[in-house]
Each structure stands twice: as C-alpha cells, then as structure tokens.
C-alpha cells in the first residue's frame, strides 16, 4: 500500500515538473518519517527508488534530513547528495510527509541551478563591477568542481546593466520573469543594489548584496534583501578612532562627496564621527558623479585650511583628487578616501610616491586571518584566487573581489542549510545565518543589515596597503602626519 501511495506521489511530482505550477507559501514541519542509517553501498538515488518509488526524488530525503538536522544535530546535514558517509542518520519521509514536502524539495527541471545577475560591466562602475563578476565566476567554478549546489551544477546568466539603475530594474525583471532563474546575485554599488532589491522584493526572491553598503537599503522594511558588508555610515569609524590617539589631535575636517547613494551615506557617517570626536566640519560639499576636474573644489577646501580631508566617492575620484591635491599643494595632516587606496589600480595609476600616506577604508585585506567556520580559509581563498587571476589581475585579491565571493558563500550556505533552492526557505536560512567566512563574521539585524564586523583602516606605504587600525589586527603602524608634497 505504501509503495502504491508513493508511486502516486511520484506521478504528482512529475506533473509539477512538467507544468512548473506554483506551490504553497509555508513549508511543512518535519515530524514523521523513518530514521535510516547509511550503509557502505548506499546512494540517495537508490534509497529514493526503494522508499519513494523513483530515484529522481532523492531531494525529498535531502530536504527532510536537513530540516531535521536543524532541531536534532545527530542527523546528517547533506550538502552534496552525491556523497553519503556510512553511519550518517537520514530521515526518510513517509508518503504523507513526502507529499507535503515535495514542493520544497523539487523544482521544475532538476538538472542545474540557474543564478542570474545584471552587473555593471560598462559605465561609471565598470572596473569594480568587473572585479565582482570575476569573483562570482570563480565561486561558480569552485562550487561546480566540488559537485555543485545540492549536487546540481551552477549556471550563471549575466547581463551588463551599464551602471544604470533603470537598466538594473529592467534586467532583473527579465531574469526573474523571462529567464526564470532560480535565484539571483547582486550588482555592484549601493544605487544599483537598491534598484535590484525593488524587483527581488516584488517577486519574493532572496538577494545577498555584495558591494552595496548604504543604510537606506535597509530602511524600507524589505524582507528579501541581505547585506554582506559593513555599512557606509561606519566606513570612517576606524579612521576617527585612530585620530583619537594622535597628539596634537586634529580639530577641523573638510568632506567632499559624490552626490550618489553610497558616498552620501559615507559622508553622513563621517560628519557624525567628526562631531562625536569633537571636531568641526569646516567644509562639506557634494559634487556630480563623474566629475573630472577637482581643482576648483579642492581650492575652496584648501582655503578653509582643514586638518583632515575626507573624500566619499569612487576610484576615479580618489585618483583625480590626489593628483590635483599635489598640483595645488594641498597638505592636510591626513587624507582619507572611501574607495581607491585599497585597489591596486590606485597606486598603479598615480605611482607609489604620490599615494604614500594616503588612507582609506577596506572591508577586507588578505593579511587579516579570520578563522573561517564555513568555506575556504583566508589562505585558501588567496591561493585559489592567485592561481586563477594572479597574472591577469595583478595586485588582487582586494576587498571587492573578496566581498563578492563571500556573498556567494553566504547564499551557498543558506541553500545547503535549507536543503532546497526554494526562495522562501533560502530566505529563512539567511535570516538566521550566523557564521565566520574568510571575509569575516556575518550576522544581520532584523532589517537584513550586517552587524558586528569592523571596518579596516589601510594606508598606502611603500607600494603596499597594510592594515593600520584597529591595533589588535593591524599589520603596520600608521604614518602620521602626512609629509607635505614639496618635501617628499
């Protein structure tokens, strides 16, 4: 009788596979089933054929076992269905339980997992978008070499969003409704991540952001967007913490910002930090994204004679501002940039001498060894990166590479823990995610915003970019104050 019921279930599942019908919103609890101990010659296919009447529906066993392992750690957690270890404890669902779970354990077409992304490959974010895409592609390669996601190969569908938010919305609509990808990866930048999240929220698709740091992303009561990196308002925390230790303490600061989402969020954080540390902001000005000639702006800043200068912008801004600061002989005691100093292109473009003393924020540096509880260690990540890209991208990996790879790891871990690629279950796994990767700790508040990971203060020193703050993980001492341009 049980066999007949299960054969009936298989026919039902087959109809689901062919038709692609949508299913209920809430996954059933794991309550009943047969406990099975893996034997030497076992495979999930054979067990599924024996107990469920068809080997193709081993996903129900994977799902049931992984769900059970969350409440009872004596059960196995299956991350690769091709690998079963003798002695593992599995949960074989009965017919009723299997039928309830089928919608979460099976999807239309189980031959691959398709992920989609619209990345900034041309336009103003092109270089950083490229840095993140190659990280996605390396993760895809390594996952497939290890057996895939839940035993299925990963395929990436990639579009160029041209660094345009309207293109992002259009392309993510296409990914979800036309290409019908299973899940998505995120574009670079806060403005593009914000745009993409409006689509993923609309369709109930979880998205793990990579290079999006602005706080407004998390201020809309969205349930399907999850961050990976320290938010923009905290980018200058370590810079101001360091300045508390110098004598004499700086009293004034000038801040300029590109008039887009991430830079403005960073600048607001810098203003708040300056005020909290008893400093006066003597000049604040926003400029249009893409500004090339910073001479007039810096001339106004120089006239205020600030002790410190902060620029919240992107790599081209940092390059142009540093070059023109030298041209007008602008010499604050320290210069800090939100993006630029951590990227190899910065020193390659300006030369080692002209980037000396320049400070910046970094989400990650390979010299900081987090003890990973999931995924590769820092050394393993760096080694595989260099083997793949060391020649083509000298000076990498840097933090944009690392944050993009880490965002994929976070999605991967959530899928494995959920035991399914069903969006709702992956979303639930991301809500409770709490681990340490090579990139650092990841835990989020109720808005999806990451909490608890410190920003790093780096400084260009003799062609290197050591971490100079916080002191407990610093690899070099800060060089302060900045030596005037004419004395170098």
N, C-alpha and C positions, 0 to 999 in steps of 0.2 A: 504493500500500500504506500509506504514511504517513498519507494522508488518511483511509483506512478505519479505521486504528487510532485516529486522533484523534476520528473520529465516534463510535467505540465508547466512547472516554473521555467524550465529551460525554453520551452516554446514561447512563453510570455516574454522572457528576456530577449529572445530572438526578434520578436515583434518590436520591442523597444529599440533594438539595434538598427533595424531596418527603417523604422519610422522616425527615430530621433525625438520621440514625444517627451515633453517636459514632465517633471515629477513633483511630488510633494515637497514642501519647503523645509520640513523638520525631519532630521534623521531619527530613526527609532533607537531606543536604548538597547544595549546588549544585555540580555537577561538569560536566555536559554540557549542550549546547544550542547554538543558532545565534546568533551575535552579529549584531545588526541596528542600523544607523544610521538614526535617524529622518529622514524626508523631510518636505518642506513640507506636503503634504496628508494626512499620516498621522494616524490616530487609533488608540487602543488597541482600540477595538471592531473596526475594520477589520482590524487586524493579527491579532487573536484569531480573527476569522472566517476569515481567509486561512490561518493556520497551525494553529489548533486546531479549525476546523470550526464554530465558533459564537462570535459576538461577545460573548455574555454571560459568557464565561470569560476575559475580559481580566485577571481577578485573578491568574491563574496567571503571566502575564507580569510583572505588578507585583511579585508576591512573589519570583519568580525574580530579577528585576533588582535589587530592593532587597537581597536576600540577597547577591547577587554584589557589590554596591557596597561592602559592609562589608569584603570582602577585597581588592577592586580598585576604588579611587576613581575610575577612569576611566569606570566605569559610572554611569548616572544613578541618582539617588535620587528616586523618584516619590512625591510627597506628594498630588498632585491628578491622578487619572487622566484628567481632562478636559483637562489641559494637557500637551502634548508639545512640546518645543522641538527644531527641526531641528538635527541634529548630535549629539543625545543617543545614547548607546550603550545598547542594550537587550539582554537575554538572552531569546531565545525558546526555551522548553524543548522538547526532543523528546518523543515520546509517552510513553516510559517515565518520564522525569523529571517530566513534567506529571502523570501518573497518581499518582506518589508524592507530589507536592506538593498535589494537589487538595484534600486535607482541610484544609490550612492556608491555601489561597488562596480557598476558597469556604465559605460557611456557608449554612444553610437560610434562604432569604429574603434577598436581597441588595439590598432597596430602601431600607434605612435601618440606622443603628447605634443601638441602644437602650441607654441608660445608666440605671441606677436608683440612687436614694438615699433613705434614710429620715432626714430632717433634723429637728432639734429646732426646731419652729415654735411649740410651746406649752410651758409648763412653765418650769423654772428656767433653761434655756439659750436661751430663745426669741429674745431680741434678737440674740445672737451667731449663733444658727442662721439667723436671717433674713438677717443680714449675709453669711453664707457662701452661702446659697441664691441670693441675687440675683447674686452673683459667678458661680456656676455657670451661671445663666441668661444672663448677659452673654456668657460664654465660648461657650455654645451658639449664641447669636445670631451672634457674630462668626465662628465656625467655619462655620456654615451659609452666611453671606454670602460666605465665601471658597471655597465649593464643597464643604464637608462634610469628614468624615473619610474619607480614601481615596476621595473622590468621592461619598460617601453622606451624606445629611442625618442630623443627630444629633437623636434624640428623647430627652427626659428623662421618666422615670417617678418621681414624687415622692410620698412619704408623710410624714406627721407622726408622728415617734416619741414625741412628748410628753415629750422629755427623759428617757426611761425606758429603761434598759438591756435589760429584758425585752422591751419593745416593739421595740427595735432588732433583737434576735435573731430575733423572730417575723417582722418585716417584711423583713429581708434573706433569710431562708429563702423568703419569698413571692416576692421579687424574682428569686431565682435559680431556684427550682423551679416556680413557677406563672407568673409574668410572663415568665420565661426571657429576662431581659435579657442583652445581650452582655457588658457589664462594669458595674462599679459605681463610684460616687463615695462619699465618706466623710461621716459625720455629724460635727457639732461636739462637741468635748470629748474628753478622754482616756478617760473612763469609757465613753462611747458608742462611740468608735473601737475600744477594746479589745473591747467586746461584738461589734461588727460583724465584727471580724477573726476571731473564732472561727468564724463562718459562712463567710467567704470562704476561710479555710484548709481547712475541711471539704470545700468543693466545688472548690477549685483555681481561684479567681477572684482575679486581682491587684487590690489596692486601694491607691490612693495617698491617704494621710491628708492632711487639710488642717489642722484645728485640734486635733490630738492631739499632745501633747508629752511625755508621761510615759515614762520609761525602761522600766518594766515591760512595756510593749507589745512591746519588742524583746528581752525576756529569756525567750522561750518557744520558741526555735528554730523560729519560723514562717518560711515561705518565700514567702508571698503578700502580705505587708503591707510597705508602703514609706512612709517619712516624707517630709515636705516642710519641716519647720521645726526650728529649734534646740530641743533637748530641755530639759525643765523644770529639770533639775539645773544647767543653765548660765544660767538666767534672771538670776541676780544677779551673774554674773561681772563685768560692766562696772561695776556699782554699787560693788562692793568694790575693783575696780581704781582707780576714781576716788578712793575714800576714802583710798587709799594716798598720795595727793598732797596731802591737806589737813593743816593744822597749827593746832591740835593734832589728832592722829589720834584718832578715836573708839576707846573701849576696851570699850564694852558695847553689846549689842543685844538687843532683845526681838522675838520672832517669834510671830505667830499664824497659824493655818492652818485653812481649811475641811477637814473630815475626809473628803475625796474624793481620787481618784487624782492628778489634776494638782496641786492645791495642796500635798498632802503631798510629792510629788516635788520641787516647787519649794522647799518649806521645808527638806527634807533637803539640797538643794543649798546653800541659804542658810546652814544650820548648818555645813556643811563649809567653805564660803567664809569664814565668820566665824572658825572655828578656824584655817584656813590663814593668815589675815591677823592672827593673834594677838589676836583679840577674844573676850570672854567672852559667852556667851549666858546672860543673867540670867533670861530667862523664855521658855518655849515652851509653847504650849497650842493644842490643836485644838478646833474648835467645829463643831456640826452645820451642814451646808449649809442655807442658808435663814434663818439667824439674822438677826433684825431689830434687836434691842436689844443693841448692843455696849458699852453703858455699864458694866455690871459687869466685863466682861472688860478694858476699857481702864483702869478704875480700878485693877485689880490690876497691870496693866502699868505704869501711871504710878507706882505705889508703889515699883517697882524702879528708877525714875529712869534708864532706859537712854539712852545717847547716840543710838541709832538705833532706829527702829521699822520692821519689815517685816511686811506682810500678804500671805499667799499665798491668794488667793481669786478672786472674780469681780467684775464691775462693781457689783452691788448691795452687796457687802461694802465695796468701796472708797468708795462714796458714803456709806454709813452710818457707817463708821469715821471718815472725815474730818469729817463733820458732828458726831459725838459727841466726837471729839478736841478740837474747838473748844469744845464745851459744857463739858467738864471741864478746859479749859485745859491740855491735854497738849502739851508742847513739846519733843520731841526735836530734835536738830540736823538730822535728815533723816527723811523718811517715804517709804517705797517700797512700791508695790503691783504685784502680778504682772499684774493686769488692771484696767483702769479709766482711768488717765491717758492712754493712747493713743487712747481712744474719745471722740468728740465729745460723747456723752451725759454724760460725767463733768463737764465744765465747764458744760454747758448746765443740768444739774440743780443743781449747787452754786453756780454763779456764778464769775466769773473770780477775784475776790478770795480766795475760800476754797480755790481749787485752786492758787493761786500757791505755788511752791517744791516742790510735790508731785512726786516722781519715780516712774518706772515702767519696766518693760521693754517693748520693742517688737520685733517680728520684722522690721518694715519701716516705712520712712517715705518719702514721696514726694520729700523733699529729698535723699535719698541716691541718686546716679545710678550704678547698676550698669551695666556695659557688656554688654548682652544679646547672647549668641551665638545665641539662639533666641527667637522670639516678639517681641512688641512691646517697644519701649524703655520706660523709666520714663515719659517724657513722653507717649508714645503711649498707654500704659495709662491714665494720669491723664486725658488729654484724652477718651478714649472713655468712661471712667467718668463724668466730669462731664457729658458730653453725654447719657448715659443716665439717671443718677441724681442729678446735682448738685442739682436742685431738690427732689426727694423725700427725699433723704438728705443734708442739709447737713453739712459737716464731713468727709465721706468723699471719697476712699477712705482707709480706715485699714488697719491690718495684717491684720485678719480678712478684709476684702474681698480684699486682695492675696494672702494665703496660699491662699485658696480658689480664686481664679483661677489662681494658679501651679500648684496641684495638678492642675488640668485640663490646663494646658500640659504638665506632665510626662507625664501619661497620653497626651496627643496626640502628643508627640514619640516616645514609645516605640512607639505604634501605627504611626506613619509610618516609623520606622526598621525595625520588624519587617516592614512591608509587609502586615500582616494584623491582624485583631482576635482571632485565636486566642489564648486565655488564656495558654497556655504560652509562646508566642513573645513576647507582650507582657511577661510576667513576666521572661523572659530579657533583654529590652531594658531593663527597669527596673533589673535587677541591674547592668548596665554603664553606666547613664546617668551622664553627666558633662558638665554644661553650665552656662551662666550665663543666667538669665532676668532680667526686670526686677526680680524679687523677690530675686535674689542667686544665688550659686553653689549647685548641688545635686550632691552626690556622697554615696554611702552606704557604710557598712561592711557586713560580711557578714551582719549581722542585719537590714538594711534601715534602720538608723538614720542620719539625715543627719549629716554631719561637715563641719567647716570653715567654717561660716557664723557670724559673730559676732552676738551679741545687741546690740541698741542700748539705750542709756540715754537716756530722754527726760525732759524736765521741763516742767511747765506754767509758762509765762512769758507774762504779759500776754495771755492768751487764746490763745496759740499753744502748740505742743508741739515745740520744736526738739530735735534730737539734741545731747546734751551730752557723750557719750562713746561710742566711742573718739575720741580727739582728732584722729586723721587724717581722720575723716569727720564730725566734729562741726560743726553749723551755728550753735552758740551756746556761750558759756561757762556752766558750772554756777553757779547762785546758791546759795551755801552760806555759813554755816549758815542754816537756816530761821528767819525772823523770828517771834518769839512772836506768838500770836494777838492779844493785847491791844495790841500795838504796831503793828498794821497800819492 
